[in-house]
Amino acid sequence: MATEAPAHASDSHAGSGAKALTINEAAETTGWSSRMLRYIESVGLVQPPRSTGGYRLYGPAELQRLRTLRELLKQNKLEIADVGFVQRLRDEPEIDRAVNEWLDQQAEKPEDVSPGDWLSWEQEKHKRLISSLAAPTN
């Protein structure tokens, strides 16, 4: 089991000679929990450098990003997951394209389905989709 870094990180931050905070100190300073700071890192919003021992180091740049992230969330009534998804769209253009294509699409009745049968046809498609999602994969 990993142990937390000493109370105050002694490694310099990004080689600048500036001191940095441990994750616990950063949590106390920012009001985010340590767990939330790890989540924010996992979705790519703030990437603190690591000490030679592997501990996260939060310097002024990371604290600023965390502060402005909180402001962004509050001002725009967003959740961290919302911003994380936007980051994912930036990082993975194929997902961005797929989502935009889906948003631009309109529902269209298949040509070979009569208007009276369209609802039951869609219900059957949903049943098959749900069954395929529930089926175990090998």
Beta strands, then each sheet from edge to edge (+ up, - down):
end
